[in-house]
Amino acid sequence: MLTPLQIKLARTALGLGLRDLAAAAGVAPSTITRFETAKGGMQTGTLERIQKVLEAGGVIFVAADAQGGPGIRMRS
């Protein structure tokens, strides 16, 4: 499951504003704001749509492991 920080990092890395990401994923900007600020959860289907948009832009989501917490990296 993606974390709020991963979504914010990915959005920032791609230079996407909240409204840009929301429009591309078909969700309300407030939904993303609430999730990124940890003031609300997100339904699985909504999170999957956001993830697909960010991955299509070149983001790779990295899960937490023994080396550190969850994060992102960009496709080369």
C-alpha positions as CSV (number, residue, x, y, z in Angstrom):
1,M,0.0,0.0,0.0
2,L,1.3,3.4,-0.9
3,T,1.9,6.0,1.8
4,P,0.9,9.6,1.7
5,L,4.5,10.7,1.5
6,Q,5.1,8.5,-1.6
7,I,2.2,10.1,-3.4
8,K,3.4,13.6,-2.5
9,L,7.0,12.7,-3.5
10,A,5.9,11.2,-6.8
11,R,3.6,14.1,-7.7
12,T,6.4,16.6,-6.9
13,A,9.0,14.6,-8.9
14,L,6.7,14.8,-11.9
15,G,5.9,18.5,-11.4
16,L,2.2,17.8,-11.0
17,G,0.0,20.1,-9.0
18,L,-2.8,18.6,-6.9
19,R,-5.4,19.6,-9.5
20,D,-3.3,18.1,-12.4
21,L,-3.1,14.8,-10.6
22,A,-6.7,14.8,-9.5
23,A,-7.9,15.5,-13.1
24,A,-5.7,12.8,-14.6
25,A,-6.9,10.3,-12.0
26,G,-10.5,11.4,-12.0
27,V,-10.7,12.3,-8.3
28,A,-11.3,15.5,-6.4
29,P,-8.3,17.5,-5.4
30,S,-9.5,17.5,-1.8
31,T,-9.2,13.7,-1.8
32,I,-5.5,13.9,-2.6
33,T,-4.9,16.7,-0.1
34,R,-6.6,14.8,2.7
35,F,-4.5,11.7,1.9
36,E,-1.2,13.5,1.6
37,T,-1.7,15.3,4.9
38,A,-2.8,12.1,6.6
39,K,-6.2,13.6,7.5
40,G,-8.1,10.8,5.7
41,G,-7.7,7.5,4.1
42,M,-8.3,6.6,0.5
43,Q,-10.4,3.8,-1.1
44,T,-8.3,1.1,-2.8
45,G,-9.7,1.8,-6.3
46,T,-9.0,5.5,-6.0
47,L,-5.4,4.9,-4.8
48,E,-4.9,2.5,-7.7
49,R,-6.0,5.1,-10.2
50,I,-3.6,7.6,-8.8
51,Q,-0.8,5.1,-8.7
52,K,-1.4,4.3,-12.4
53,V,-1.2,7.9,-13.4
54,L,2.1,8.4,-11.5
55,E,3.6,5.2,-12.8
56,A,2.7,6.2,-16.4
57,G,4.7,9.4,-15.7
58,G,7.8,7.4,-14.9
59,V,7.6,6.9,-11.1
60,I,8.6,3.6,-9.6
61,F,7.3,3.0,-6.0
62,V,9.8,1.3,-3.7
63,A,8.5,-0.7,-0.7
64,A,10.1,-0.5,2.7
65,D,12.8,-3.1,3.4
66,A,15.7,-3.7,5.7
67,Q,17.6,-0.8,4.0
68,G,14.9,1.9,4.7
69,G,11.4,3.1,4.5
70,P,9.1,3.3,1.4
71,G,10.0,5.8,-1.3
72,I,10.1,6.4,-5.0
73,R,12.5,6.5,-7.9
74,M,12.3,7.5,-11.5
75,R,12.5,5.2,-14.5
76,S,15.6,5.9,-16.5
